[in-house]
Amino acid sequence: MNKVVIAIPTYKRPEMLRKLLLSLRDCRIEKSIIADVKVIVVDNDVDKTAESVMLTFLKENQEVKNFEYHSYTQKGLSN
């Protein structure tokens, strides 16, 4: 059975992140192909603008599992 990890690096895009999280929540996944999906949001903003978006999303969607938030203030995917 396959597992998928979706990594979302973000920097000061709270509304776009909110829309993306809602879209991922509503995605229909064929369980016979993909057994597990994990979503990891990495916020590169020192002010942690994505943190409140994630907390609100998780509070309003308590049935959603496997969504994680991490703050890493050093910008750039290579880091």
C-alpha positions as CSV (number, residue, x, y, z in Angstrom):
1,M,0.0,0.0,0.0
2,N,1.3,3.4,-0.9
3,K,1.8,6.4,1.4
4,V,2.0,10.0,0.2
5,V,3.5,13.0,1.9
6,I,2.5,16.5,0.7
7,A,5.0,19.1,1.8
8,I,3.9,22.8,1.6
9,P,6.6,25.4,2.1
10,T,4.9,28.8,2.7
11,Y,5.9,32.4,3.3
12,K,3.3,35.1,4.1
13,R,0.5,33.6,2.1
14,P,-2.2,32.9,4.6
15,E,-5.2,33.1,2.3
16,M,-3.7,30.9,-0.3
17,L,-2.7,28.4,2.4
18,R,-6.2,28.3,3.8
19,K,-7.6,27.6,0.3
20,L,-5.0,24.9,-0.3
21,L,-5.7,23.2,3.0
22,L,-9.5,23.1,2.3
23,S,-8.8,21.7,-1.1
24,L,-6.7,18.9,0.3
25,R,-9.3,18.2,3.0
26,D,-11.9,17.8,0.3
27,C,-9.8,15.6,-2.0
28,R,-11.1,12.1,-2.7
29,I,-8.4,9.5,-2.6
30,E,-8.7,6.0,-3.8
31,K,-7.9,4.0,-0.7
32,S,-7.0,0.9,-2.7
33,I,-4.1,2.9,-4.3
34,I,-3.1,5.3,-1.5
35,A,-3.4,4.1,2.1
36,D,-2.2,7.2,3.9
37,V,-1.7,10.9,3.2
38,K,0.3,13.2,5.4
39,V,0.3,17.0,4.9
40,I,3.3,19.0,6.3
41,V,3.2,22.8,6.2
42,V,6.6,24.5,6.7
43,D,6.3,28.2,7.5
44,N,9.4,30.2,6.5
45,D,8.1,33.5,8.1
46,V,9.7,34.6,11.3
47,D,6.3,36.0,12.3
48,K,4.7,32.6,11.8
49,T,1.8,33.9,9.6
50,A,0.8,30.3,8.7
51,E,0.5,29.1,12.3
52,S,-2.8,30.8,12.9
53,V,-4.2,29.5,9.6
54,M,-3.2,26.0,10.6
55,L,-4.6,26.3,14.1
56,T,-7.9,27.6,12.8
57,F,-8.1,25.0,10.1
58,L,-7.4,22.1,12.6
59,K,-9.9,23.5,15.1
60,E,-12.6,23.8,12.5
61,N,-11.8,20.4,11.0
62,Q,-11.2,18.2,13.9
63,E,-11.9,15.1,11.8
64,V,-8.8,15.8,9.7
65,K,-5.7,13.8,10.7
66,N,-2.1,13.8,9.5
67,F,-1.8,17.6,9.0
68,E,1.3,19.1,10.6
69,Y,2.7,22.6,11.0
70,H,6.4,23.4,11.5
71,S,8.1,26.8,11.7
72,Y,11.5,27.1,10.0
73,T,12.4,30.7,9.5
74,Q,15.4,30.2,7.2
75,K,14.0,30.8,3.7
76,G,14.5,28.7,0.7
77,L,13.7,25.1,-0.3
78,S,17.3,24.2,-0.3
79,N,17.6,24.9,3.4
